[in-house]
Amino acid sequence: MKLTQGVMAAVSAGMLIYAASVEMLAGDFIMDPSLWKSSVGKQALALVSLLVGAGAMAVIGCVFLTFPTPHSL
């Protein structure tokens, strides 16, 4: 029973994080007319910044996965 609740809570949290991320990205890249009218360089900088941020979060996640948790000590 507890395993099922944990899995369902994790799936629900993942869906909420995904929906929020898509909403933020759509607001910044699709719905923002000032970014449309800006130069290609500024648009490329925005995209590169997004990718660098996603990469940094992935690296941080991988680094913390290698650390032992308090329960495994």
Secondary structure as the mmCIF struct_conf table of DSSP 4:
data_model
#
loop_
_struct_conf.conf_type_id
_struct_conf.id
_struct_conf.beg_label_comp_id
_struct_conf.beg_label_asym_id
_struct_conf.beg_label_seq_id
_struct_conf.end_label_comp_id
_struct_conf.end_label_asym_id
_struct_conf.end_label_seq_id
HELX_RH_AL_P HELX_RH_AL_P1 LYS A 2 LEU A 25
HELX_RH_PI_P HELX_RH_PI_P1 ALA A 26 ILE A 30
BEND BEND1 MET A 31 MET A 31
HELX_RH_AL_P HELX_RH_AL_P2 PRO A 33 LYS A 37
BEND BEND2 SER A 38 SER A 38
HELX_RH_AL_P HELX_RH_AL_P3 VAL A 40 THR A 66
BEND BEND3 PHE A 67 PHE A 67
HELX_LH_PP_P HELX_LH_PP_P1 PRO A 68 THR A 69
HELX_RH_3T_P HELX_RH_3T_P1 PRO A 70 SER A 72
#
